[in-house]
Amino acid sequence: MSDKVQSPDKDGISRRDFVKVSGAVAGAAALTSVVSAGLNKAQAQHGGGGEHRWGMVIDIDLCIGCQYCTYACQAVNNLADDMIYNVVTTETLENGEEYFLSRPCMHCENPPCVHVCPVGATYVRDDGIVTMDYDLCIGCRYCEVACPYDVRVFNWRNPDEVSPRVPDFGTPEVPPRPRGVMEKCTFCQHRIDAGMERGLVPGVDDAATPACVVACPTGARIFGDLNDSQSPVSLALEAAKTPIRLREELSTEPKVYYLPPQRQSESTTEEG
């Protein structure tokens, strides 16, 4: 029996989104207006009603599939080799070119995982981070089934096991979780919280920024406060032509944005 609960609706996440966008770049003006409207709506909302609202931009063209983001995440969060908060897959564009899709938790404004949790173990912080209370979690895995991005993981390991990514990609910064609970990416909330207490700026200062962002050798990941128009993430979104979010049709309002592959966009434009 497989340890992974897989919903058929989660298949083809990347192809459904990126092929749809990159294959329609001839109508980029209309797409840009739609995305801009969605971004303005997102910027007007406060995930949990707080001063900050953390978000991420991932540039597909800059991602080289090195997995450093995944390895750093495993080291810092002390995850077993088969426990992955940040999934990196190889996908194919319509023209046959391959690209890498990195998929952390989307930290949705309207998170299905939160709605289905029967004990309130997963919730949205004031800063919009979707997080966990491991003392409340009963391991029912409802959140795993409900997540349309397939980024929830069940902890099968004993808490005394050490991540194989230590020390090459970092050292554990959070306590081990008990066996039998659900886990997820938290945008390294412990780094954000500790860093801000020291006057550091998440997305600018490495010590206050998610480990995956810091570890990326190509700068494919950008992090910051979506409520701050001058934050790295807000500036990246402002400069982007056609940022997208996965599974937009579900109205989950993810706080992770993607810059789609421009090589497909360029070839489509030339053909048109």
N, C-alpha and C positions, 0 to 999 in steps of 0.2 A: 504493500500500500504506500502510495506516495505521501511524503510529508507536506507537499505543497498543494494548497487548495487553489485551483485555477478556474476562473470564470471564462467561458467561451467568448464573452463580450470584450475581453481584454486583448484578444488576439489582434495583431496587425495595428497596434496603436500608432507606430511611427509611420507606416506606409499610408495609412488613412489620412494622417495630418499633413505630412510633408509633401507627398506626391500631389495631394489636392491643392496645396498652396503653390508649390514650385511649378506645377503644370498649368497654372492659370495666371502666370505673371504678366501676360499680355493685358490682363485687366487689373493691373496693380493699383491704379488710381482708386478704383472702387474698393479694392481690398484694403488699401491704406486708410480710407475713410472709416471703414468698419472697425479696423484695428484701433484707430485713433479714438473712436467713440468708446470702444471697450476699455482702452487705457484710461481715458478721462473718467469713465465710470469707476474704474478700479481705484484711481487716485483720489476720487471723492469719497470713497468708502474707507472706513477704518476697520480692519479685520476684527479686533476685539475692542475697539473704541479707544485705543491708546494713542500716545503721542507718536510712536514709531510704528512702521509696518514694513517688515523686512521682506525683500524679494531678491530674485536672482535672474540673470540673463545668461544663456548658454549659446555661444556662437558655434554653430555646427561646422562651419568652414575651418575654424581654428582647432577643433577637436581632432587629435591624432590617434585616439583609441589606446593610449598608453596605460590606462587604468590607474594612473597615479591618484586620481580623485577617490577611487574606490579603496585603494590600499591605505591612503592616509585616513580615510573615514574609519576603516576597520581598526587601524592602530589606535587612533585617538579615542574611539568609542569602545575599544577592547572587544572586537567582534571575532567570532570564529571564522575560519576560511570560507565556510559555506553560508555565512550570514552576511548578506549584502544589502546595505541601505541604499546604495547608489548603483543602479544597474546600467551597464554600458553594453549596447548591442550594435552589431554591424547590420546596416540596412542598405537597400538599393533604390536608387532614383529611377525614374522612367527611362532615362537614357542609358541605364546599365551601370552608371557610376556608383561606387559604394561610399557610404559615409557612416560616421559613428554617432549614435544617439545615446546621450547620457541622461539617465532618468532618476533624479532624487524624489523625495516627497514633494508634491506640488504646493503644499501648505495652502490649501484651498480656502477661499472666503466662505464657501458653502460646502464644507467637507462631509461627504457621505459617511466616512468612518466614524465621525463624531455622532451623527444622527442615529446610528445603529447600535452604538455601545450601550449595553443594558445597565452598566454600573457607573458610567461617567468617568471611566479610566482614561479615555482620550478626550481632549478638550482643546479649545483655542485660547491662547494667552491674549493679554491685552495688546501685544505687539503683532498679533496675527499668526504667530507660530503655532502649528498644530502639534501638540506634545502628548506625553503619557504620564500617568500616575501609576507606577508599577505596583504600588501597594494595593491599589484597587482592582487591577487587571485580574480577571479570572481565566484568561486564556481561551475564551470561547471562539475566537477567530472570526467573529462576525465582521470586524473591521477589515480583515484581510479579504473577505469575499466582497465587501461593499466597495473597496477601493478600485476605481476604474483604471488606475495607473499601475497596479500590481507592484506596489513598493512597500507593502507591509510584510514583516517576517516574524515567524514564530521562533522563540528561543528554546531549542532542544538541548542545549549544552549545560554543563555544570558551571557554576560561577567561578570556580577556581582555575578554569582553563585560560591560558594566555593566548592572545591573538598572534598568529604566525607573522603578522606584519610588523610586530615589535621586535627590535627597535629601528629597523631600516626606514620605516615611514612615520615614525613617531612613537610616543609613549601614551599609555592610557591616561585620560584626563577625567574620567567619570567612573563611579563605582560599578562593578559588575551587576547585572540584573539577575534575578532568580530564574531558574529554569521554569518553563511553562507559561511565560508571559509573551505578549505581542510587543514587537519593537519597531522602530521607524527612525528615519532621519528627523532631526530636530533643528536643522540649520546650525548645529553645534551651539545650542542655546547657552550652554555653560560658558563658552568662550565669549559670546556676546555679552552676557550678564557680567562676568568678571571683568571684561575689558572696559565696559562702560563705567563700572565702579571706579576704575583707574583713570577715567577721562579719555579712553581710547575711542576711536570711531570705527565701528564695524564696516567692512568693505574698504577701509583705507589702511587701518593698522592691522597687521597680520595676526597679532595676538587676540584680536577681538573679532576675527573673521573665520567663517567655517573652514575646517581643515581642507576640504576638497578644493576650495577656491585658492587657498594658499599653495597647495601642492601642484596645481596645474602649471606645466612648464610653458604653455603657449598663451596663457591669458584668455582661454576660452570661456572661463567663468567670471562673471562680474556680480558682486553682491552689494547691497546697500539698502537704504531706507527709501521706500517708495513714496513716503510722505514728504521727503526732502527733495526738492527739484534740482538741487546741486549735488546729490549723491551720485556715486559712480553708476549705480543701476538706473537711476532716473535719466541721467545724461545719455547712457547707452540706448535706452528706449527712445529718447527724443531724437537721437541721430539715426536710428534704424528706419529702414524704408518699409519693411513688411514683417514686424515681429509677430509671432503667433504663440498660442498656448495650446497644449494638447487637449483633445476632447472638448473643444469649446461648446459643442452642441449639448453637453450635459449640464451647462450652467453651474459648474463647480467653482468657477472664477479662480483658477490657479494663480499663484504668485511667482511661478517660474515661467519665464518667457524664453522663446527660442528665436535666434536669427537663422532662417532657413538657408540651405545651401545655395549660394549665389551662382555656382558653376552651372547648375541646372537652370537657374533663372536666366543666365546669360545666353545659353544655347537655345532656350525657348524664345527669347526675345529676337535672336538672330533669325530663327526660322520664321517668326511672325513677320 
